[in-house]
Each structure stands twice: as C-alpha cells, then as structure tokens.
Amino acid sequence: MKEKPDKTLKELGLLIKKLRIDKGFTAVEFGYRCEMDKPNVSRLEKGNANPTFLTLIRICKALEIDLKDLFEDFKIPEEE
C-alpha cells in the first residue's frame, strides 16, 4: 500500500512544479538540468520524495534561483 505524501513534502513539490512550469521547462528538461530522471521529478513534485540539501541546491541551479528564493513563499502546512 502506498503511503500518503507528507503535507510539507507535497507543498514543496507543488512549489517546485510551479516554478518549473513558470520557467517553461518540461519535467524531462528540468530533470536533466538537476541530474534527476523523469520518474524522480514526478515523485518529488507529488510529494513522494524527501530531497536532500544537495538536491535542493541542484534544483535551485536548474531554476536559476537562490535557495532563499525557493522558500520565500513556502508555507509550512498546519497539522491536522
């Protein structure tokens, strides 16, 4: 049985997906830019992956943003 994505990871994934789309990158192109295959990009964007700090750095480089900019509008979801 699949585990339900963590709310925080899901929120992060949605933010990364929005930024990727805003830059006009396909999931494949984005994955190439941050050294990740398409299935892992999909897992990340759905909140099914917990990216390491180094992965977040590669994501920011691919999106041409600073790490602080990635989290500028990030809201930590409230607990249920």
C-alpha positions in Angstrom: 0.0 0.0 0.0 1.3 3.4 -0.9 2.0 5.9 1.9 0.1 9.2 1.8 2.5 12.0 1.0 3.6 14.2 3.9 1.8 17.6 3.7 5.1 19.5 3.9 6.7 17.5 1.1 3.5 17.8 -1.0 3.6 21.6 -0.6 7.3 21.7 -1.5 6.6 19.5 -4.6 3.8 21.7 -5.8 6.0 24.8 -5.3 8.9 23.2 -7.3 6.4 22.2 -10.1 5.0 25.7 -10.3 8.5 27.2 -10.5 9.5 24.6 -13.2 6.4 25.4 -15.3 6.9 29.2 -14.8 10.4 28.7 -16.3 8.9 26.8 -19.2 10.8 23.6 -18.5 9.3 20.1 -19.2 9.8 17.5 -16.5 12.4 15.8 -18.7 14.3 19.0 -19.3 14.1 20.0 -15.6 15.3 16.5 -14.6 18.3 16.8 -17.0 19.2 20.2 -15.5 19.2 18.9 -11.9 20.6 15.5 -12.7 17.4 13.6 -12.0 15.4 11.2 -14.2 11.7 11.9 -15.0 10.2 9.4 -12.5 12.1 11.1 -9.7 11.0 14.5 -10.8 7.4 13.2 -10.7 7.9 11.7 -7.2 9.4 15.0 -6.0 6.6 17.1 -7.4 3.9 14.8 -6.0 5.5 15.0 -2.5 6.6 11.4 -2.5 10.3 12.2 -2.2 12.2 14.0 0.5 15.0 15.9 -1.3 18.4 16.2 0.2 20.1 19.6 0.7 22.3 18.9 -2.3 19.3 18.0 -4.4 17.6 21.3 -3.4 20.8 23.1 -4.5 20.7 21.4 -7.9 17.0 22.3 -8.2 17.7 25.9 -7.5 20.6 26.0 -10.0 18.3 24.4 -12.6 15.6 27.0 -11.9 18.2 29.8 -11.8 17.1 31.0 -8.3 18.8 31.3 -4.9 17.9 28.7 -2.2 16.3 31.5 -0.1 14.0 32.3 -3.1 12.8 28.7 -3.2 11.4 29.1 0.3 10.4 32.8 0.1 6.7 31.9 -0.4 6.7 28.5 1.2 4.1 28.0 3.9 4.5 25.1 6.4 1.2 23.3 6.4 -0.7 23.1 9.7 -1.0 19.8 11.4 -4.4 18.0 11.4 
